[in-house]
Every structure is written in structure tokens, then in C-alpha cells.
Amino acid sequence: AVHVLEPGLGTAEQVRAASVCKDFQSYGDLCGWDARLLRLNARHFTRVTLPLAALPSPQIKDPAAFVQDFVATFRDEQFGHAEGADLFLCTEPAFLCNAMGRAFPNRPL
């Protein structure tokens, strides 16, 4: 699993301390980090407060720029332990699943 969408966090240690992954430390590599994802995270995500729920939420500053950068970063690249995967599973956010599908067009998503 790869955890993204943590605005303002730029290192794996910061993500481990602040994300849901902190609850799964005894599971080894359940939550993984890639320096490329952390750079995209720092460049493209900001934290906002949802107007109705008044809860913090990540927001993509420029969705088109994010997809373009994500595809340029990962197209035809090895992606950690996923290099031997027959397919990729993406649950949320759907926007990120779209970017993955564009970056890995030859892998079922």
C-alpha cells in the first residue's frame, strides 16, 4: 500500500507519524513510501477545511498539473514491489486511480 495525500509532509518519517499508517507499524511494509510520491505530495497537495463538515482534507492545487507530473514521473517506470504485479488495485481517491491508469497504460487497474 502507498499512502499519499498528506499535505505538508515531505519525508517517510513525517507520513508515518501523521497518517493512518501509524496504526499499522507492526505490519512491516503495509504502508510504503516512494521519494517520487513524496515530492509530488509536497508540490501538489495542500490542506483545506471542508466547508460543511469542518474537517481537514487534502486538496490538489492544480489537478491537470498533478496528473501531468504523475504520469511523467511514473510512466514506464518500476514502482517498488509492484513490478511483477499482474494488475493494480486502486480504491481512492478516484482521481489518483485515473492518474495511475494513465501512467501504467499496460497494466489493468
C-alpha positions as CSV (number, residue, x, y, z in Angstrom):
1,A,0.0,0.0,0.0
2,V,1.2,3.5,-0.7
3,H,-0.1,6.4,1.4
4,V,-0.3,9.8,-0.2
5,L,-2.4,12.9,0.3
6,E,-0.7,14.2,3.4
7,P,-0.2,17.9,2.7
8,G,2.9,19.4,4.1
9,L,4.7,16.1,4.8
10,G,7.8,15.5,2.8
11,T,9.5,12.6,4.5
12,A,8.5,9.0,5.1
13,E,9.0,9.6,8.9
14,Q,6.6,12.5,8.8
15,V,4.0,10.5,7.0
16,R,4.4,7.5,9.4
17,A,3.8,9.8,12.3
18,A,0.8,11.7,10.9
19,S,-1.1,9.2,8.7
20,V,-3.3,6.2,9.3
21,C,-0.2,4.1,8.6
22,K,1.0,4.8,12.2
23,D,-1.7,2.3,13.3
24,F,-0.2,-0.5,11.2
25,Q,3.5,-0.3,12.2
26,S,3.7,-3.9,13.2
27,Y,2.7,-5.0,9.7
28,G,6.1,-4.2,8.1
29,D,5.7,-2.8,4.6
30,L,1.9,-2.5,4.6
31,C,2.4,1.3,4.1
32,G,5.2,2.2,1.8
33,W,6.7,5.5,0.6
34,D,8.4,6.4,-2.5
35,A,10.5,9.6,-2.7
36,R,8.9,10.4,-6.0
37,L,5.4,10.3,-4.4
38,L,6.6,12.4,-1.5
39,R,7.9,15.1,-3.9
40,L,4.6,15.1,-5.8
41,N,2.7,15.2,-2.5
42,A,4.7,18.3,-1.4
43,R,4.4,20.0,-4.7
44,H,0.7,19.4,-5.4
45,F,-1.3,19.0,-2.2
46,T,-2.5,21.4,0.4
47,R,-4.7,21.0,3.4
48,V,-8.1,22.7,3.5
49,T,-11.1,22.6,5.7
50,L,-14.3,21.1,4.2
51,P,-16.9,23.8,4.4
52,L,-19.9,21.7,5.6
53,A,-18.1,19.1,7.7
54,A,-15.5,21.5,9.0
55,L,-12.9,18.6,8.8
56,P,-9.4,18.8,7.4
57,S,-9.0,17.4,3.9
58,P,-6.3,17.3,1.2
59,Q,-6.8,19.3,-1.9
60,I,-4.9,19.2,-5.2
61,K,-3.9,22.7,-6.1
62,D,-3.9,22.1,-9.9
63,P,-5.4,18.7,-10.9
64,A,-4.2,18.8,-14.5
65,A,-0.6,19.6,-13.4
66,F,-0.7,16.8,-10.9
67,V,-1.8,14.2,-13.5
68,Q,0.8,15.5,-15.9
69,D,3.6,15.3,-13.3
70,F,2.4,11.9,-12.0
71,V,2.4,10.4,-15.5
72,A,5.8,12.0,-16.4
73,T,7.3,10.6,-13.1
74,F,6.0,7.1,-13.3
75,R,5.3,6.2,-17.0
76,D,7.1,3.0,-17.8
77,E,9.0,3.1,-14.5
78,Q,9.3,0.4,-12.0
79,F,7.1,1.1,-9.0
80,G,8.6,-0.6,-6.0
81,H,7.3,-4.1,-5.3
82,A,4.7,-3.7,-8.0
83,E,7.0,-4.5,-10.9
84,G,5.8,-8.1,-11.0
85,A,2.1,-7.3,-10.5
86,D,-0.5,-8.5,-13.0
87,L,-2.8,-5.7,-12.1
88,F,-3.0,-2.6,-9.9
89,L,-5.8,-2.1,-7.3
90,C,-6.7,1.5,-6.5
91,T,-9.5,2.3,-4.2
92,E,-9.4,6.0,-3.5
93,P,-9.3,8.8,-4.4
94,A,-10.7,8.0,-7.8
95,F,-8.7,11.0,-9.2
96,L,-5.4,9.2,-8.2
97,C,-6.7,6.0,-9.8
98,N,-7.1,7.9,-13.0
99,A,-3.5,9.1,-12.9
100,M,-2.3,5.6,-12.2
101,G,-4.2,4.3,-15.2
102,R,-2.6,6.9,-17.4
103,A,0.9,6.3,-16.0
104,F,0.6,2.5,-16.4
105,P,-1.5,2.0,-19.5
106,N,-0.4,-1.6,-20.0
107,R,-1.5,-2.8,-16.5
108,P,-5.1,-3.5,-15.7
109,L,-6.4,-1.2,-12.9
